[in-house]
Structure formats: C-alpha cells, structure tokens
Amino acid sequence: MGTVISASRRTDIPRLYSEWFMRRVRAGYCVVANPFNARQLSRVSLDAEAVDAIVFWTKDPRPLMAHQADLDSRGYRYYFQYTLTDYPRSLEPGLASLETRVDTFRRLAGAVERERVIWRYDPIVLSEVTDYDYHRRAFEALAERLRGSTSRVVISVVDVYAHIESMLDQLGVWGLAPEEDIASRPAFQALVRDLAQSAESRGMEIVSCAEKVDLQPFGVSPGKCVDDDYIERVLGVVVSHKKDPGQRPECGCVESKDIGAYDTCTLGCTYCYATRSVASAQRRRAEHDPDSPSLVGWHDVVEERVVQQGRLL
C-alpha cells in the first residue's frame, strides 16, 4: 500500500507552487520540513507507483491544470478540494474574480470528471457583513452555478485562532459565536438546514469538515476530506483506513503526507488558519526556489543525511 499525498492543507500548491510540484514529480520525490521542528526533514516519494492518490487543496487550480496531461500520462490518481466562496474583497483580497473562479471550477470538472472536484464552502464566517441571510443567498447562488459540476460540498464554521480573530476584528467583521454555542442557535440551525436543502436539490451530497458541533440533526453528516471510502469509490484504489494521528480529534481524515508549508500562501484570506500574516508569507515565499527539493529554502535528504545549499551536513 502506498501513500496519500496532501498538496496541501498548509498552502495553495496548485495556485502558487505548481511549477515546483511538477519538477518534484519529475524528480520523483520532495523534502518536507516538520512544521513544529524545521530542522527535522523527511524525504517523501512522489513516484507514481508509491503514491496511491493525491488530494489537491486550492482556490484557483489554473496553473496546475496546464499540467493535467503530464500527471495523467504518469499514472497519478487525484482529486481536488476546491474552495469557492463569494466573500467581500476585504476577506479574500488576493483571489481572482468570482466569475473566473466559477468558470475554472466548471472547466476543471469537465476535464477530470465532477466526482474528482469537491466544492468547499469553507469556512463559514458569521458577522455583521456576512450574516445568516448572506450565507443562505451566496451558497444557493453558487450551488446553482455549480449544478452538474460536483457531487459533494463540504462546509465548516471558521475556527477561532488568535491571529484570525485579530485580523477579522481589525476589519470590523467579527461577530462569530463560540463554536460550542453556535449549534444551539435557531438561526444557525435554520441556515444549515437551508444549505443542506440547497445542495441536495442540486444533486450534491453535503458533509462537514472537522466540526466539534453535531450538524447531523440539520441534514449534514460528518465528512472526511482525505476520504478512504471516497478514494476507493472514485479513484479505484484501496488506501489506509487509519485515522490521521496528526490531525485534530474532530477530523475524520485518514493518513496522508502533507508536502506543503505553513506561512507560504500570499493570497491573504483573513480567515486562513495556515498563514499568520501576509508579511510572513511573503518573506517565506521569497525563499522559494522552484528547483529546490523543499518548498522553502534549499534542503535535501540523501540517504538520511541532510543537504543544505549543496553542503552535506
């Protein structure tokens, strides 16, 4: 049994680092730093025979789409977790227009088949400018435009990390209830029921992502983004059924190897858990070399020994 590659929960590889990814595919491996210990490096095989499946996470896969034929000819099996929301520019300053992103979603679904493009309406930020009715209207409009282009949609409520709370508060759009309290609110329950109805009426299964709150009474089952059953059904390959021990207790994902790095996405979404600040991401992106085995800096692992900038340590 091979490995499931996650590319990536930590950054938008298809949008920002597709050239690096394809060079690593051709090299047959990449090097990943432990996000909690940058000196701890691991060599990850990207050989097609060693990779059971790739899960791409993105808000704009256009740069990677140019390499689809190459990936297919090498025998890779993959699907996309495609985040598509219609937030104000203040929340998503670095994204292409909604029209472009919807068109890209449709084209991608046409190119790889709709089951391999999962729509993420994620995260749900509730505030004075993005209230319950806002999400009800935005979700329904997007669901209608994506009708026939996907079979699954994932939702979740934004996680309240300190840097996210600070950024949203500075924008004056903060107003989310604590996660443990929100499920008891009738307005929230009504919203989730409406989202479920909108999705199901357009042929989409709706699931949640790593939620502490139980949304099943409102029509939304717990989901798995790296989903063993989905991979077997859609991609035709059996992968590990073991829960990923590196993810939160609420996360149902099975084991995978993430090849991204935190603080490297410069799209600037203010609700992003993976980027503490755009300035930090810009500094890290400046260290990126598309020829490097590692996403940030130049690090290699040869026979379990570390190489930095051509020097064996």
C-alpha positions in Angstrom: 0.0 0.0 0.0 1.4 3.4 -1.0 1.0 6.9 0.3 -1.8 9.5 0.0 -0.2 12.9 -0.7 -1.9 16.0 0.6 -1.0 19.1 -1.6 -1.7 20.9 0.7 -3.6 21.8 3.8 -0.8 24.3 4.6 -0.7 26.3 1.3 -2.2 26.6 -2.1 0.2 24.5 -4.1 -1.9 24.4 -7.4 -2.2 28.2 -7.4 1.2 29.3 -6.2 3.7 26.4 -6.4 2.6 24.2 -9.3 5.9 24.6 -11.2 7.8 23.4 -8.1 5.3 20.5 -7.7 5.7 19.3 -11.3 9.5 19.5 -11.0 9.3 17.3 -7.9 7.0 14.9 -9.7 9.6 14.5 -12.4 12.4 14.1 -9.8 10.3 11.5 -8.0 10.5 13.0 -4.5 10.3 16.1 -2.4 11.6 17.1 1.0 9.3 18.3 3.8 10.1 20.1 7.0 8.3 19.2 10.2 6.1 22.3 10.8 7.0 22.1 14.5 10.7 21.5 14.0 12.2 23.0 10.9 15.4 21.1 11.3 13.6 17.7 11.1 13.4 16.9 7.4 11.8 14.0 5.6 12.1 12.7 2.1 8.7 11.9 0.5 8.5 9.7 -2.6 6.4 11.2 -5.4 7.0 8.2 -7.7 3.6 7.3 -9.2 4.0 3.7 -8.1 4.5 4.8 -4.5 1.6 7.3 -4.5 -1.9 5.9 -4.1 -3.7 9.2 -4.5 -3.1 13.0 -4.4 -5.5 15.4 -2.7 -5.1 18.9 -4.1 -6.4 21.8 -2.0 -6.9 25.1 -3.8 -8.8 28.2 -4.5 -7.5 28.6 -8.1 -6.0 25.5 -9.8 -5.4 27.2 -13.2 -1.6 26.9 -13.1 -1.8 23.2 -12.3 -4.4 22.5 -14.9 -1.8 23.1 -17.6 0.0 20.0 -16.3 -3.0 17.7 -16.3 -1.9 15.7 -19.3 1.5 15.1 -17.8 0.0 13.9 -14.5 -2.4 11.6 -16.3 0.3 10.1 -18.5 2.4 9.3 -15.4 -0.5 7.4 -13.9 -1.3 9.6 -10.9 -4.8 9.4 -9.3 -6.0 12.6 -7.8 -9.0 14.8 -6.8 -9.4 18.4 -5.8 -10.8 20.1 -2.7 -11.7 23.4 -4.3 -12.7 26.2 -2.0 -15.2 28.6 -3.6 -16.9 31.3 -1.7 -18.2 34.8 -2.5 -16.9 36.8 0.3 -16.2 40.6 0.2 -12.8 41.6 -1.1 -11.7 42.6 2.4 -11.9 38.9 3.4 -10.4 37.4 0.2 -8.1 40.2 -1.2 -5.9 38.0 -3.4 -8.4 35.9 -5.3 -9.5 36.1 -8.9 -13.0 37.4 -9.7 -15.9 35.1 -8.7 -16.7 34.7 -12.4 -13.2 33.4 -13.1 -13.2 31.0 -10.2 -16.6 29.6 -11.1 -15.6 29.2 -14.7 -12.4 27.5 -13.6 -14.3 25.1 -11.4 -16.6 24.1 -14.3 -13.7 23.6 -16.7 -11.8 21.5 -14.2 -14.9 19.3 -13.6 -15.2 18.9 -17.3 -11.6 17.9 -17.6 -11.3 15.4 -14.8 -15.0 14.5 -14.1 -17.2 16.1 -11.5 -16.6 13.5 -8.7 -13.0 14.5 -8.6 -13.8 18.1 -7.8 -15.2 18.6 -4.4 -16.7 22.1 -3.6 -15.7 23.6 -0.2 -17.9 26.3 1.0 -15.5 26.8 3.8 -15.1 28.4 6.3 -18.4 30.0 7.2 -17.6 33.4 8.7 -20.7 34.8 10.5 -20.5 38.6 11.0 -22.4 41.8 10.6 -21.5 41.8 6.9 -21.7 38.1 6.3 -24.8 37.1 8.3 -27.1 34.1 8.1 -29.0 35.5 5.1 -25.8 36.4 3.3 -24.6 32.8 3.5 -28.1 31.5 2.5 -28.1 33.6 -0.6 -24.4 33.1 -1.5 -24.5 29.4 -1.1 -27.7 28.9 -3.1 -26.4 31.1 -5.9 -23.1 29.2 -6.1 -24.8 25.8 -5.8 -27.0 26.7 -8.8 -24.0 27.7 -10.8 -22.1 24.5 -9.9 -25.0 22.2 -10.6 -23.7 19.3 -12.6 -20.1 20.1 -11.9 -19.7 18.4 -8.5 -21.3 15.7 -6.4 -20.1 16.8 -3.0 -19.9 20.0 -1.0 -18.1 20.5 2.3 -18.9 23.1 4.9 -17.4 24.2 8.2 -17.5 27.1 10.7 -14.4 29.2 10.9 -12.0 28.1 13.7 -11.2 30.9 16.1 -7.4 31.1 16.2 -5.9 34.2 17.8 -4.4 35.7 14.6 -7.7 35.2 12.7 -9.7 36.9 15.5 -7.3 39.8 15.4 -7.4 40.2 11.6 -11.2 40.0 11.5 -11.6 42.4 14.4 -9.4 44.9 12.6 -11.7 44.7 9.6 -14.8 45.2 11.7 -16.3 41.9 10.5 -16.0 39.9 13.7 -19.1 38.6 15.3 -19.0 34.8 15.4 -20.3 33.0 18.4 -18.1 30.5 20.2 -18.2 27.2 18.3 -19.6 25.2 21.2 -22.6 27.6 21.5 -23.5 28.2 17.9 -25.3 24.9 17.2 -27.9 25.8 19.8 -28.9 28.9 17.9 -32.2 28.5 16.0 -30.9 30.9 13.3 -27.8 28.8 12.7 -29.8 25.6 12.7 -32.1 27.1 10.1 -29.1 28.1 8.0 -27.6 24.7 8.0 -30.9 23.1 7.1 -31.3 25.5 4.2 -27.7 24.8 2.9 -28.4 21.1 3.1 -31.6 21.5 1.1 -29.9 23.8 -1.5 -27.2 21.2 -2.0 -29.3 18.1 -2.1 -31.8 19.7 -4.6 -28.9 20.2 -7.0 -27.6 16.6 -6.7 -24.8 17.3 -4.1 -24.0 15.4 -1.0 -23.3 17.8 1.8 -20.8 17.0 4.6 -19.0 18.9 7.3 -15.2 19.2 8.0 -13.7 18.7 11.4 -16.7 20.2 13.3 -17.0 19.9 17.1 -20.7 20.6 16.8 -23.1 17.9 15.6 -24.8 19.0 12.3 -26.5 15.7 11.6 -29.8 16.8 13.0 -29.8 19.6 10.4 -29.0 17.4 7.4 -25.2 17.5 7.3 -23.1 14.4 8.1 -19.5 14.4 9.3 -17.1 14.2 6.3 -13.5 13.3 5.6 -11.5 15.4 3.2 -8.9 12.7 2.8 -11.5 10.1 2.5 -10.6 6.4 2.2 -14.1 5.4 1.0 -14.3 8.2 -1.5 -10.8 7.4 -2.9 -11.8 3.7 -3.3 -15.1 4.6 -5.0 -13.9 7.4 -7.2 -10.3 6.6 -7.9 -10.5 2.8 -7.6 -7.7 2.3 -5.1 -7.7 1.0 -1.6 -5.8 3.1 1.0 -5.2 3.0 4.7 -8.4 3.2 6.8 -6.4 4.5 9.8 -7.3 8.0 11.1 -4.5 10.5 10.6 -3.0 11.0 14.0 -1.6 14.4 13.0 -5.0 15.9 12.7 -7.4 17.3 15.2 -9.7 14.8 17.1 -12.7 16.1 15.2 -11.0 15.5 11.8 -12.1 12.2 10.2 -9.3 12.2 7.5 -7.2 9.1 7.0 -3.5 9.1 6.9 -1.7 11.2 4.4 1.6 13.0 3.9 1.3 16.8 3.5 4.0 18.3 1.4 3.2 21.9 1.9 4.5 24.5 4.4 2.7 27.0 6.7 3.1 30.7 6.1 3.7 30.4 2.4 0.3 31.4 0.9 0.3 35.0 -0.2 -3.4 35.2 -1.2 -4.2 37.0 2.0 -7.5 35.4 3.1 -8.1 36.9 6.5 -9.8 33.7 7.9 -6.8 31.4 7.0 -5.5 29.2 9.8 -2.4 28.3 7.8 -1.0 31.9 7.4 -0.3 34.1 10.4 0.3 37.2 8.3 0.7 38.1 4.6 4.1 39.7 5.5 5.3 36.4 7.0 4.1 34.5 3.9 5.8 37.0 1.6 9.1 36.5 3.4 8.8 32.7 3.2 7.8 32.8 -0.5 10.9 34.9 -1.2 12.9 31.9 0.0 11.2 29.6 -2.5 13.2 28.1 -5.4 11.2 26.0 -7.9 14.3 23.9 -8.4 14.7 23.0 -4.7 13.6 19.7 -3.3 11.9 21.6 -0.5 9.2 24.2 -0.8 11.0 26.8 1.3 14.8 27.3 1.1 17.0 24.6 -0.3 17.1 21.4 1.7 17.6 17.8 0.5 17.8 14.4 2.2 20.2 11.9 0.7 20.5 8.5 2.4 19.0 10.0 5.6 21.7 12.8 5.6 20.7 16.4 5.2 21.9 18.6 2.4 21.6 22.4 2.5 22.6 24.6 -0.4 24.8 21.8 -1.8 26.6 21.1 1.5 26.3 17.7 3.2 25.7 18.2 7.0 
